[in-house]
């Protein structure tokens, strides 16, 4: 679809206005999945936390959904954690019995400083087009999440989480996120994953099993018929 986008005679602004014309169905499916989960979170008090920002599509989707569906929700913040330099480390629980995965290595899936600044620029543009834009809505927390998540909790003791989207791919940061954020999630909150039941990224499932006492019998893990990766639990 990028060929059609680049070949189009339309100005970039018009092409973006008609994004459905160019974007691949897989990306539309992910956006719809986020939309469905965000709707479930609308009446739950708390902020949205995304663990694994990568190139920023998820963080900006949550932000724009909030701006559209609850324009006066000054209490709902969108908080994204990422190193922006690839995986800081790999635990042995990530590599045990994992399928051959060339990205499963230290510094795997790097985005870099340029992408970090790109997401910040998108946040600035987003702020120009929303209500209550004198109040911060989106916050990026850059660094190794194993360290930054506990630090964030210390400096933000008020935090309640209504939607936690886990996309770290790895065991240890996912475990840290669950141990710190799950106790702050009220009944009805959404706990979502991008890589559970995935042989290429076994660490995320390992972290979930440990967080739930090695038994999933008492929770209902739901999926979407149109997206093969995203799964969620409504607490």
C-alpha angles and dihedrals in degrees: 000000000000089000091058091046093051093043095050115110091215121107115259093251092057092046090053090048087058095040092145087069093062111023118098119251091243092062091046089051092054091049091050090050090053090048092053092049093046090054089056089053097049097096095040119096115236147059133290115248121193117193107200111029095183105168096352105253094123097046092050092045091055091046094051093044089054092047091051102039101034107019094171097048096119088159094062113086128182111222123186127192123198140135091221085209101080127260110341091206143349123229121215088242087066094056103038107109092345118152116249103288118171091196094056097096141093108291090016118154096016119184102180139207092298092062091045090055090044091057090047089053090051089051090052091052091045090054091057090061106047142077119260091020092160086075121073113252107167126043128183118205108201123200143049104334092212085071104025098053096058089043091051092052091052093052094040105042090158094066119131118177121217096173127022116187112192115202102144089116090210138092106235102046090043090052091049091049093050094047093051103035105033094069087054095055116098127213109289094031119133122243109190135183135193102192112033117128087022117133092202092057107031095158095078092057091046090054092049093050092050092047090052096046093261091292129096095182095110099049131067112224109201131196138191121248090221100048123055099198113040118085130168146188124211104213 
